[in-house]
Amino acid sequence: MLKIKLFDEEHEEDLEEAVNAFLENIPESKIKDVKYQVSISDSLRAKEEPTIYSYSILVIYSE
């Protein structure tokens, strides 16, 4: 049975730590795929609202 695990963080280092901690408990042979995505949201009112970064990873694995 395939399963997925989603990770989403505002900082790359936080994402890396979370994903690595999860992967420590999964045998490498069970990992089917890993998808990475970065999203950026920038306000037209730059002084009032900061740019928001979202770093995401989807891990597809089997049980």
ROVEXLUM-315396 format. One record per residue (C-alpha): residue number from 0; z, x, y. Coordinates in Angstrom, 1 decimal. Last residue first. Example, Ala and Ser with C-alpha at 12.3 -4.5 7.8 and 13.67 -1.06 7.14 Angstrom:
2
    nr       zz       xx       yy
     1      7.1     13.7     -1.1
     0      7.8     12.3     -4.5
END
This chain:
63
    nr       zz       xx       yy
    62      4.1      4.4      0.3
    61      0.8      5.2      2.0
    60      0.2      6.5      5.5
    59     -1.5      5.6      8.8
    58      0.2      7.3     11.8
    57     -0.7      5.9     15.2
    56      0.1      8.1     18.2
    55      0.6      7.2     21.8
    54      1.0      9.1     25.1
    53      1.5      6.8     28.1
    52      1.3      8.2     31.6
    51      2.4      6.2     34.7
    50      1.3      7.3     38.2
    49      4.0      6.6     40.6
    48      4.5      3.4     42.6
    47      5.3      3.1     46.3
    46      3.6      6.2     47.7
    45      0.6      5.7     45.4
    44     -0.1      2.2     46.6
    43     -3.4      2.0     44.7
    42     -1.3      2.4     41.6
    41     -2.4      4.7     38.8
    40     -2.0      3.8     35.1
    39     -3.0      6.6     32.7
    38     -3.4      6.1     28.9
    37     -3.5      8.9     26.3
    36     -4.4      8.2     22.7
    35     -3.9     10.0     19.3
    34     -4.8      8.7     15.9
    33     -3.4     10.1     12.6
    32     -4.9      9.4      9.2
    31     -4.1      9.1      5.5
    30     -0.6     10.7      5.3
    29      0.7     10.3      1.7
    28     -0.4     13.8      0.6
    27      1.6     15.4      3.4
    26      4.8     14.0      1.9
    25      6.6     11.7      4.4
    24     10.2     12.4      5.6
    23      9.4     15.4      7.9
    22      6.6     13.2      9.4
    21      9.0     11.0     11.2
    20     10.8     13.9     12.9
    19      7.4     15.4     13.8
    18      6.3     12.1     15.4
    17      9.4     11.7     17.5
    16      9.5     15.4     18.6
    15      5.8     15.4     19.6
    14      6.1     12.1     21.5
    13      9.0     13.4     23.5
    12      7.1     16.6     24.3
    11      4.1     14.6     25.4
    10      6.1     12.6     27.9
     9      5.9      8.8     28.6
     8      6.3      7.9     24.9
     7      4.6      5.6     22.4
     6      4.8      6.0     18.6
     5      3.3      3.5     16.1
     4      3.9      3.7     12.3
     3      1.4      2.2      9.9
     2      1.5      1.3      6.3
     1     -1.0      1.3      3.4
     0      0.0      0.0      0.0
END
